[in-house]
Amino acid sequence: NKYSKIEMFIDLYQNDYLAPIIEDDIIKKLEFEDLLSGLSTIQINIINYKKLGYKHSEIAKKLDLSEEQIKYQLKLAFGQIRNTINKININ
């Protein structure tokens, strides 16, 4: 299926050591609008900034959030995307 690589990366992202390494790869693969539809505006903004190459610290300044909040929101977003993929695969 067209989401299999994204699923794999999101599963690997749960590992705290791999997360920083593969985060950019996940972001690059998020081209499918249907996967972003369940995300909050903040999460979509963070993903869009990441697509443009911004670092966590730069996004935090732009959105007036802490770096920890940026990382947490990304983790939540990837979890939501994983749930969306699961729902699509069931149907």
N, C-alpha and C positions, 0 to 999 in steps of 0.2 A: 504494500500500500504506500501511498505517497508520503505518509507521515512516519514511516518506520525509523528513519534516521533521527528525526526529531525525538521520537519516543526514546530511543537509545541514549541520546545525549541528555535528555531530561532525567532519565534513570541514573546516569552517571553523575549528574549535577548534584544529586543528593549526598555524594561523598564530599565532605568539606575540603579535602585536599585537591580533588579534581575540579571542583566548582569554578575557581578563578581561571583555571586553564582552559576550560571548554565553554565558558560563558559566551565569549564572542562567536564561537561556532554555532551555538544555539541561536543567537540573535540573527546571524546571517541567514539561517534557514527559516526564519519566521516570515515568510513571504505571503502566507495564506491568510487573507483577511478573516476567513471563517474561524481561525484559531484565536484571533485577537478579540472577537466580538464579546466574550464574557469577561473581559478585563476592565478594571477601573480606569478612569481617565489618567490617573497618576501612573499606573502601570504601563499604559500605552505610551505616555510621554517618556517614561524612562527607557522603554524599548526603542522608541524612535531616536532618542539621544544616543543610545548605545549603537544603533545602526549607523549613526553619523560619526562614530568613533570617539565619543566623549567618555572620559573616565568617571568612575563613581564619584570622586571628589568634585569634579566639574558639574556633574548632574545635580549633586547635592546643593551646590551653591545656586544653580539656576532655579531649582525648585524649592529652595529654602528648607531643606531637609538635611538630616545627618546622613553620613555615608552608610551607617548601619541600617537606617530606614530604607535607603536605596537598595541595599543588598537584600533586605527582608522583603521588600515589595517585589523584587525580581524573583525571589524564591517562591513567593505566593503566586506570581504570574505564571511561572513555569509549572507549578502544581495545577493551576486552573487549566492551562493549555493541555496538560497531560490528561486531565479529566475530560476535556472536550474531545480529545483524540479517542479516548476510550468510548465515549458516547457515539462518536461517528463510526467506530469500528463495530459496535454492537448493531447499529442500524444497517 
